[in-house]
Amino acid sequence: MENATSNYHSSRLDSIDQYIIDAMHKDGREAFAQIAEKLNVSPGMIRQRYNRLVEMGYLKVVAVTNPLMMGMRTMALIGVHTEASKMLQVAEEISEIDEVVYLVVVSGRYDIICEVFCRDHEDLLKFLTEKLAKIDGIRETESFIHLKIAKEIYF
């Protein structure tokens, strides 16, 4: 999701486009032939529509890994206060760190919120002290370690 304000494009989607998006959201590996059968159209039509949706940026199908299965046992959200003049520069630098899987510039209590995946608490400590703390322009951080993921949705 590049920009939350780009919803005006959705008016150009018809019911077939929306069905393809919904089907791929549920199972990104669903065959075009299966979708076509449910809609009583040809698989070629679904393939063309899918390609157009990808090309226009409405749809992106990716593999999502399970961080726990990949050995990442410690996940945390980190709120970051920055010097106002360096906020975007700090966001860019944080986004380049491997442990960071999600980063947003926000309004409110923090300037930036990022999510990190680490192998363990020691790895998280290393991230905080050896990587994050060395970025010029960061005034303060606050970490929130994930205790349990109650809901997770991918858009």
TIRO-2110 file (N, C-alpha, C; in Angstrom, 1 decimal):
// TIRO-2110
0.9, -1.2, 0.0, N, 1, A
0.0, 0.0, 0.0, CA, 1, A
0.9, 1.2, 0.0, C, 1, A
1.0, 1.9, -1.2, N, 2, A
1.9, 3.0, -1.3, CA, 2, A
1.3, 4.3, -0.6, C, 2, A
0.0, 4.5, -0.8, N, 3, A
-0.5, 5.8, -0.3, CA, 3, A
-2.0, 5.5, 0.0, C, 3, A
-2.3, 5.7, 1.3, N, 4, A
-3.7, 5.5, 1.7, CA, 4, A
-4.7, 6.4, 1.1, C, 4, A
-4.3, 7.5, 0.4, N, 5, A
-5.2, 8.4, -0.2, CA, 5, A
-5.5, 8.1, -1.6, C, 5, A
-4.9, 7.0, -2.2, N, 6, A
-5.1, 6.7, -3.6, CA, 6, A
-6.3, 5.8, -3.8, C, 6, A
-7.4, 5.9, -3.0, N, 7, A
-8.6, 5.0, -3.1, CA, 7, A
-9.4, 5.5, -4.3, C, 7, A
-9.2, 6.6, -4.9, N, 8, A
-10.0, 7.1, -6.0, CA, 8, A
-9.9, 6.1, -7.2, C, 8, A
-8.9, 5.4, -7.3, N, 9, A
-8.7, 4.4, -8.4, CA, 9, A
-9.7, 3.3, -8.3, C, 9, A
-10.2, 2.9, -7.1, N, 10, A
-11.1, 1.8, -7.0, CA, 10, A
-12.3, 1.9, -7.8, C, 10, A
-12.7, 3.1, -8.2, N, 11, A
-13.9, 3.3, -9.0, CA, 11, A
-13.8, 2.7, -10.4, C, 11, A
-12.5, 2.5, -10.8, N, 12, A
-12.3, 1.9, -12.1, CA, 12, A
-12.3, 0.4, -12.1, C, 12, A
-12.5, -0.2, -11.0, N, 13, A
-12.5, -1.6, -10.9, CA, 13, A
-14.0, -2.1, -11.0, C, 13, A
-14.2, -3.1, -11.8, N, 14, A
-15.5, -3.7, -11.9, CA, 14, A
-15.6, -4.9, -11.0, C, 14, A
-16.7, -5.6, -11.0, N, 15, A
-16.9, -6.7, -10.1, CA, 15, A
-15.9, -7.9, -10.4, C, 15, A
-15.6, -8.1, -11.6, N, 16, A
-14.6, -9.2, -12.0, CA, 16, A
-13.2, -8.8, -11.4, C, 16, A
-12.8, -7.6, -11.6, N, 17, A
-11.5, -7.2, -11.0, CA, 17, A
-11.5, -7.4, -9.5, C, 17, A
-12.6, -6.9, -8.9, N, 18, A
-12.7, -7.0, -7.4, CA, 18, A
-12.6, -8.5, -7.0, C, 18, A
-13.3, -9.4, -7.7, N, 19, A
-13.3, -10.8, -7.4, CA, 19, A
-11.9, -11.4, -7.5, C, 19, A
-11.2, -11.0, -8.6, N, 20, A
-9.8, -11.5, -8.7, CA, 20, A
-9.0, -11.0, -7.5, C, 20, A
-9.1, -9.8, -7.2, N, 21, A
-8.3, -9.3, -6.0, CA, 21, A
-8.7, -10.0, -4.7, C, 21, A
-10.0, -10.2, -4.5, N, 22, A
-10.4, -11.0, -3.3, CA, 22, A
-9.9, -12.4, -3.3, C, 22, A
-10.0, -13.1, -4.5, N, 23, A
-9.5, -14.5, -4.6, CA, 23, A
-8.0, -14.5, -4.3, C, 23, A
-7.2, -13.6, -4.9, N, 24, A
-5.8, -13.7, -4.7, CA, 24, A
-5.4, -13.3, -3.3, C, 24, A
-6.2, -12.5, -2.7, N, 25, A
-6.0, -12.1, -1.3, CA, 25, A
-6.1, -13.3, -0.4, C, 25, A
-7.1, -14.2, -0.6, N, 26, A
-7.4, -15.4, 0.1, CA, 26, A
-6.3, -16.4, -0.1, C, 26, A
-5.9, -16.6, -1.4, N, 27, A
-5.0, -17.6, -1.8, CA, 27, A
-4.3, -17.1, -3.1, C, 27, A
-3.1, -16.6, -2.9, N, 28, A
-2.3, -16.0, -4.0, CA, 28, A
-1.9, -17.0, -5.1, C, 28, A
-2.1, -18.3, -4.8, N, 29, A
-1.8, -19.4, -5.7, CA, 29, A
-3.0, -20.0, -6.4, C, 29, A
-4.2, -19.4, -6.2, N, 30, A
-5.4, -19.9, -6.9, CA, 30, A
-5.2, -19.8, -8.4, C, 30, A
-5.5, -20.9, -9.1, N, 31, A
-5.3, -20.9, -10.6, CA, 31, A
-6.3, -20.0, -11.2, C, 31, A
-5.9, -19.4, -12.3, N, 32, A
-6.8, -18.6, -13.1, CA, 32, A
-8.0, -19.4, -13.6, C, 32, A
-7.8, -20.6, -13.9, N, 33, A
-8.9, -21.5, -14.4, CA, 33, A
-10.0, -21.6, -13.3, C, 33, A
-9.6, -21.8, -12.1, N, 34, A
-10.5, -21.9, -11.0, CA, 34, A
-11.4, -20.6, -10.8, C, 34, A
-10.7, -19.5, -10.9, N, 35, A
-11.3, -18.2, -10.8, CA, 35, A
-12.3, -18.0, -12.0, C, 35, A
-11.8, -18.3, -13.1, N, 36, A
-12.6, -18.2, -14.4, CA, 36, A
-13.9, -19.0, -14.3, C, 36, A
-13.7, -20.3, -13.8, N, 37, A
-14.9, -21.2, -13.7, CA, 37, A
-15.9, -20.6, -12.7, C, 37, A
-15.5, -20.0, -11.6, N, 38, A
-16.5, -19.4, -10.7, CA, 38, A
-17.2, -18.2, -11.2, C, 38, A
-16.5, -17.5, -12.2, N, 39, A
-17.1, -16.3, -12.8, CA, 39, A
-17.8, -16.6, -14.1, C, 39, A
-17.7, -17.8, -14.6, N, 40, A
-18.2, -18.2, -16.0, CA, 40, A
-17.6, -17.3, -17.1, C, 40, A
-16.2, -17.2, -17.0, N, 41, A
-15.5, -16.5, -18.0, CA, 41, A
-14.3, -17.3, -18.4, C, 41, A
-13.5, -16.9, -19.4, N, 42, A
-12.4, -17.7, -19.8, CA, 42, A
-11.2, -17.4, -18.9, C, 42, A
-10.3, -18.5, -18.8, N, 43, A
-9.1, -18.2, -18.0, CA, 43, A
-8.2, -17.1, -18.7, C, 43, A
-8.3, -17.0, -20.0, N, 44, A
-7.5, -16.0, -20.7, CA, 44, A
-7.9, -14.6, -20.2, C, 44, A
-9.2, -14.4, -20.0, N, 45, A
-9.7, -13.1, -19.6, CA, 45, A
-9.2, -12.8, -18.1, C, 45, A
-9.2, -13.8, -17.3, N, 46, A
-8.7, -13.7, -15.9, CA, 46, A
-7.2, -13.3, -16.0, C, 46, A
-6.4, -14.0, -16.8, N, 47, A
-5.0, -13.7, -17.0, CA, 47, A
-4.8, -12.3, -17.4, C, 47, A
-5.5, -11.8, -18.4, N, 48, A
-5.4, -10.5, -18.8, CA, 48, A
-5.8, -9.5, -17.7, C, 48, A
-6.8, -9.7, -17.1, N, 49, A
-7.3, -8.8, -16.0, CA, 49, A
-6.2, -8.8, -14.9, C, 49, A
-5.7, -10.0, -14.5, N, 50, A
-4.7, -10.1, -13.4, CA, 50, A
-3.5, -9.3, -13.8, C, 50, A
-3.0, -9.5, -15.1, N, 51, A
-1.8, -8.8, -15.5, CA, 51, A
-2.0, -7.2, -15.5, C, 51, A
-3.2, -6.8, -15.9, N, 52, A
-3.6, -5.4, -15.9, CA, 52, A
-3.6, -4.9, -14.4, C, 52, A
-4.1, -5.7, -13.5, N, 53, A
-4.2, -5.3, -12.1, CA, 53, A
-2.8, -5.1, -11.5, C, 53, A
-1.9, -6.0, -11.9, N, 54, A
-0.5, -6.0, -11.4, CA, 54, A
0.2, -4.8, -12.0, C, 54, A
0.0, -4.6, -13.3, N, 55, A
0.7, -3.5, -14.0, CA, 55, A
0.2, -2.1, -13.5, C, 55, A
-1.1, -2.0, -13.1, N, 56, A
-1.6, -0.7, -12.6, CA, 56, A
-1.3, -0.5, -11.1, C, 56, A
-0.8, -1.6, -10.4, N, 57, A
-0.4, -1.4, -9.0, CA, 57, A
-1.5, -1.8, -8.1, C, 57, A
-2.6, -2.3, -8.5, N, 58, A
-3.7, -2.7, -7.6, CA, 58, A
-3.3, -4.0, -6.9, C, 58, A
-2.5, -4.8, -7.5, N, 59, A
-2.3, -6.2, -7.0, CA, 59, A
-0.8, -6.5, -7.1, C, 59, A
-0.3, -7.2, -6.0, N, 60, A
1.1, -7.6, -6.0, CA, 60, A
1.0, -8.9, -5.2, C, 60, A
1.4, -10.0, -5.8, N, 61, A
1.4, -11.3, -5.1, CA, 61, A
2.9, -11.6, -4.7, C, 61, A
3.0, -11.9, -3.4, N, 62, A
4.4, -12.2, -2.9, CA, 62, A
4.3, -13.4, -1.9, C, 62, A
5.4, -14.0, -1.6, N, 63, A
5.5, -15.0, -0.6, CA, 63, A
5.7, -14.4, 0.7, C, 63, A
5.0, -14.8, 1.7, N, 64, A
5.1, -14.3, 3.1, CA, 64, A
5.7, -15.4, 3.9, C, 64, A
6.9, -15.1, 4.5, N, 65, A
7.5, -16.1, 5.4, CA, 65, A
7.0, -16.0, 6.8, C, 65, A
7.1, -17.1, 7.5, N, 66, A
6.8, -17.1, 8.9, CA, 66, A
8.0, -16.8, 9.7, C, 66, A
8.1, -15.6, 10.3, N, 67, A
9.4, -15.3, 11.0, CA, 67, A
9.8, -16.3, 12.1, C, 67, A
8.8, -16.9, 12.8, N, 68, A
9.1, -17.9, 13.8, CA, 68, A
9.8, -19.1, 13.2, C, 68, A
9.3, -19.5, 12.1, N, 69, A
9.9, -20.7, 11.4, CA, 69, A
11.3, -20.3, 10.8, C, 69, A
11.6, -19.0, 10.6, N, 70, A
12.8, -18.5, 10.1, CA, 70, A
13.8, -18.2, 11.2, C, 70, A
13.5, -18.6, 12.4, N, 71, A
14.4, -18.4, 13.6, CA, 71, A
14.3, -17.0, 14.2, C, 71, A
13.3, -16.2, 13.8, N, 72, A
13.2, -14.9, 14.4, CA, 72, A
12.2, -15.0, 15.6, C, 72, A
12.7, -15.1, 16.8, N, 73, A
11.8, -15.3, 18.0, CA, 73, A
11.4, -14.0, 18.7, C, 73, A
12.1, -12.9, 18.4, N, 74, A
11.8, -11.7, 19.1, CA, 74, A
11.4, -10.6, 18.0, C, 74, A
10.2, -10.1, 18.2, N, 75, A
9.6, -9.1, 17.3, CA, 75, A
9.3, -7.9, 18.2, C, 75, A
9.5, -6.7, 17.6, N, 76, A
9.2, -5.5, 18.4, CA, 76, A
8.7, -4.4, 17.5, C, 76, A
7.9, -3.5, 18.1, N, 77, A
7.5, -2.3, 17.5, CA, 77, A
8.4, -1.2, 18.2, C, 77, A
8.9, -0.3, 17.5, N, 78, A
9.8, 0.7, 18.1, CA, 78, A
9.3, 2.1, 17.6, C, 78, A
8.9, 2.9, 18.6, N, 79, A
8.6, 4.3, 18.4, CA, 79, A
9.8, 5.2, 18.4, C, 79, A
10.0, 6.0, 17.4, N, 80, A
11.2, 6.8, 17.3, CA, 80, A
10.9, 8.3, 17.3, C, 80, A
11.5, 9.1, 18.2, N, 81, A
11.4, 10.6, 18.2, CA, 81, A
12.7, 11.0, 17.4, C, 81, A
12.5, 12.0, 16.5, N, 82, A
13.7, 12.5, 15.8, CA, 82, A
13.8, 14.0, 15.9, C, 82, A
14.9, 14.5, 15.5, N, 83, A
15.0, 16.0, 15.3, CA, 83, A
14.1, 16.3, 14.1, C, 83, A
13.3, 17.2, 14.2, N, 84, A
12.3, 17.5, 13.1, CA, 84, A
12.9, 17.7, 11.7, C, 84, A
14.1, 18.3, 11.6, N, 85, A
14.7, 18.6, 10.3, CA, 85, A
15.3, 17.3, 9.8, C, 85, A
15.5, 16.3, 10.6, N, 86, A
16.1, 15.0, 10.1, CA, 86, A
15.2, 13.8, 10.0, C, 86, A
13.9, 14.1, 10.2, N, 87, A
12.9, 13.0, 10.3, CA, 87, A
13.0, 12.0, 9.0, C, 87, A
12.9, 12.6, 7.8, N, 88, A
12.9, 11.8, 6.6, CA, 88, A
14.2, 11.1, 6.4, C, 88, A
15.3, 11.8, 6.7, N, 89, A
16.6, 11.2, 6.6, CA, 89, A
16.8, 10.0, 7.5, C, 89, A
16.3, 10.2, 8.8, N, 90, A
16.3, 9.1, 9.8, CA, 90, A
15.5, 7.9, 9.3, C, 90, A
14.3, 8.2, 8.8, N, 91, A
13.4, 7.1, 8.3, CA, 91, A
14.1, 6.3, 7.2, C, 91, A
14.8, 7.0, 6.3, N, 92, A
15.5, 6.4, 5.2, CA, 92, A
16.6, 5.5, 5.7, C, 92, A
17.4, 6.0, 6.7, N, 93, A
18.5, 5.2, 7.2, CA, 93, A
18.0, 4.0, 8.0, C, 93, A
16.9, 4.1, 8.8, N, 94, A
16.3, 3.0, 9.5, CA, 94, A
15.8, 1.9, 8.5, C, 94, A
15.2, 2.4, 7.4, N, 95, A
14.6, 1.4, 6.5, CA, 95, A
15.6, 0.6, 5.8, C, 95, A
16.9, 1.0, 5.8, N, 96, A
17.9, 0.2, 5.2, CA, 96, A
18.5, -0.9, 6.1, C, 96, A
18.1, -1.0, 7.3, N, 97, A
18.6, -2.0, 8.3, CA, 97, A
17.8, -3.3, 8.1, C, 97, A
18.5, -4.4, 8.0, N, 98, A
17.9, -5.7, 7.6, CA, 98, A
16.8, -6.1, 8.6, C, 98, A
17.0, -5.9, 9.9, N, 99, A
16.0, -6.3, 10.8, CA, 99, A
14.6, -5.6, 10.7, C, 99, A
14.6, -4.4, 10.1, N, 100, A
13.4, -3.6, 9.9, CA, 100, A
12.6, -4.2, 8.8, C, 100, A
11.3, -4.6, 9.1, N, 101, A
10.4, -5.2, 8.1, CA, 101, A
9.3, -4.3, 7.8, C, 101, A
9.1, -3.2, 8.6, N, 102, A
8.0, -2.3, 8.3, CA, 102, A
8.4, -0.9, 9.0, C, 102, A
8.1, 0.1, 8.2, N, 103, A
8.4, 1.5, 8.8, CA, 103, A
7.4, 2.5, 8.2, C, 103, A
6.9, 3.3, 9.1, N, 104, A
6.0, 4.4, 8.7, CA, 104, A
6.4, 5.7, 9.4, C, 104, A
6.3, 6.8, 8.7, N, 105, A
6.4, 8.1, 9.3, CA, 105, A
5.0, 8.5, 9.7, C, 105, A
4.8, 8.9, 11.0, N, 106, A
3.5, 9.1, 11.5, CA, 106, A
3.4, 10.4, 12.2, C, 106, A
2.1, 10.8, 12.5, N, 107, A
1.9, 12.0, 13.4, CA, 107, A
1.6, 11.4, 14.7, C, 107, A
1.7, 12.3, 15.7, N, 108, A
1.3, 11.9, 17.1, CA, 108, A
2.6, 11.8, 18.0, C, 108, A
2.5, 10.9, 18.9, N, 109, A
3.6, 10.8, 19.9, CA, 109, A
5.0, 10.5, 19.4, C, 109, A
5.0, 9.7, 18.3, N, 110, A
6.3, 9.4, 17.7, CA, 110, A
6.4, 10.0, 16.3, C, 110, A
7.6, 10.1, 15.7, N, 111, A
7.8, 10.6, 14.4, CA, 111, A
7.8, 9.4, 13.4, C, 111, A
8.3, 8.3, 13.9, N, 112, A
8.5, 7.1, 13.1, CA, 112, A
8.1, 5.9, 14.0, C, 112, A
7.5, 4.9, 13.3, N, 113, A
7.2, 3.6, 14.0, CA, 113, A
7.8, 2.5, 13.1, C, 113, A
8.6, 1.6, 13.6, N, 114, A
9.1, 0.6, 12.8, CA, 114, A
8.9, -0.8, 13.5, C, 114, A
8.8, -1.8, 12.7, N, 115, A
8.7, -3.2, 13.3, CA, 115, A
10.0, -3.9, 12.9, C, 115, A
10.5, -4.6, 13.9, N, 116, A
11.8, -5.4, 13.7, CA, 116, A
11.6, -6.8, 14.0, C, 116, A
12.3, -7.7, 13.3, N, 117, A
12.3, -9.1, 13.6, CA, 117, A
13.8, -9.4, 14.0, C, 117, A
14.0, -10.1, 15.1, N, 118, A
15.3, -10.4, 15.6, CA, 118, A
15.3, -11.9, 16.0, C, 118, A
16.5, -12.5, 16.1, N, 119, A
16.6, -13.9, 16.5, CA, 119, A
16.2, -14.1, 18.0, C, 119, A
16.6, -13.2, 18.8, N, 120, A
16.4, -13.3, 20.3, CA, 120, A
16.5, -11.9, 20.9, C, 120, A
16.4, -11.9, 22.2, N, 121, A
16.5, -10.6, 23.0, CA, 121, A
17.9, -10.0, 22.8, C, 121, A
18.9, -10.8, 22.8, N, 122, A
20.3, -10.4, 22.6, CA, 122, A
20.5, -9.7, 21.3, C, 122, A
19.9, -10.3, 20.2, N, 123, A
19.9, -9.7, 18.9, CA, 123, A
19.2, -8.4, 18.9, C, 123, A
18.1, -8.3, 19.6, N, 124, A
17.3, -7.0, 19.6, CA, 124, A
18.1, -5.9, 20.3, C, 124, A
18.8, -6.3, 21.4, N, 125, A
19.7, -5.4, 22.1, CA, 125, A
20.8, -4.9, 21.2, C, 125, A
21.4, -5.7, 20.5, N, 126, A
22.4, -5.4, 19.5, CA, 126, A
21.8, -4.4, 18.5, C, 126, A
20.7, -4.7, 18.0, N, 127, A
20.0, -3.8, 17.0, CA, 127, A
19.8, -2.4, 17.6, C, 127, A
19.3, -2.3, 18.8, N, 128, A
19.0, -1.1, 19.5, CA, 128, A
20.3, -0.3, 19.8, C, 128, A
21.3, -0.9, 20.2, N, 129, A
22.5, -0.2, 20.7, CA, 129, A
23.6, -0.1, 19.6, C, 129, A
23.7, -1.0, 18.7, N, 130, A
24.7, -0.9, 17.7, CA, 130, A
24.3, -0.4, 16.3, C, 130, A
23.0, -0.4, 16.1, N, 131, A
22.5, 0.1, 14.8, CA, 131, A
21.6, 1.3, 14.9, C, 131, A
20.5, 1.2, 15.7, N, 132, A
19.6, 2.3, 15.8, CA, 132, A
20.2, 3.5, 16.5, C, 132, A
20.8, 3.2, 17.6, N, 133, A
21.4, 4.3, 18.4, CA, 133, A
22.4, 5.1, 17.7, C, 133, A
23.0, 4.6, 16.7, N, 134, A
24.1, 5.3, 16.0, CA, 134, A
23.6, 6.2, 14.8, C, 134, A
22.3, 6.2, 14.6, N, 135, A
21.8, 7.0, 13.5, CA, 135, A
21.6, 8.5, 14.0, C, 135, A
22.3, 9.4, 13.3, N, 136, A
22.2, 10.8, 13.6, CA, 136, A
20.8, 11.3, 13.4, C, 136, A
20.3, 12.0, 14.4, N, 137, A
19.0, 12.6, 14.3, CA, 137, A
17.9, 12.0, 15.2, C, 137, A
18.3, 10.8, 15.7, N, 138, A
17.3, 10.1, 16.6, CA, 138, A
17.5, 10.7, 18.0, C, 138, A
16.4, 11.2, 18.6, N, 139, A
16.5, 11.8, 19.9, CA, 139, A
16.1, 10.7, 21.0, C, 139, A
15.2, 9.9, 20.7, N, 140, A
14.7, 8.9, 21.7, CA, 140, A
14.0, 7.8, 21.0, C, 140, A
14.0, 6.6, 21.6, N, 141, A
13.2, 5.5, 21.1, CA, 141, A
12.5, 4.8, 22.3, C, 141, A
11.4, 4.1, 21.9, N, 142, A
10.7, 3.3, 22.9, CA, 142, A
10.3, 2.0, 22.2, C, 142, A
10.6, 0.9, 22.9, N, 143, A
10.4, -0.4, 22.3, CA, 143, A
9.3, -1.2, 22.9, C, 143, A
8.5, -1.9, 22.1, N, 144, A
7.4, -2.7, 22.5, CA, 144, A
7.6, -4.1, 22.0, C, 144, A
8.0, -5.0, 22.8, N, 145, A
8.2, -6.4, 22.4, CA, 145, A
6.9, -7.1, 22.2, C, 145, A
6.7, -7.8, 21.1, N, 146, A
5.5, -8.6, 20.8, CA, 146, A
5.4, -9.7, 21.8, C, 146, A
4.3, -9.9, 22.5, N, 147, A
4.1, -11.0, 23.4, CA, 147, A
3.3, -12.1, 22.7, C, 147, A
2.3, -11.6, 21.9, N, 148, A
1.4, -12.5, 21.1, CA, 148, A
0.8, -11.8, 20.0, C, 148, A
0.9, -12.4, 18.8, N, 149, A
0.2, -11.8, 17.6, CA, 149, A
-1.2, -12.3, 17.6, C, 149, A
-2.2, -11.4, 17.9, N, 150, A
-3.6, -11.8, 17.9, CA, 150, A
-4.3, -11.7, 16.6, C, 150, A
-3.8, -10.8, 15.7, N, 151, A
-4.3, -10.7, 14.3, CA, 151, A
-3.3, -10.2, 13.4, C, 151, A
-3.2, -10.8, 12.2, N, 152, A
-2.2, -10.4, 11.2, CA, 152, A
-2.9, -10.5, 9.8, C, 152, A
-2.9, -9.3, 9.1, N, 153, A
-3.5, -9.3, 7.8, CA, 153, A
-2.5, -8.6, 6.9, C, 153, A
-2.5, -9.2, 5.6, N, 154, A
-1.6, -8.6, 4.6, CA, 154, A
-2.5, -8.0, 3.6, C, 154, A
-2.2, -6.8, 3.2, N, 155, A
-3.1, -6.1, 2.2, CA, 155, A
-2.4, -6.3, 0.8, C, 155, A
END
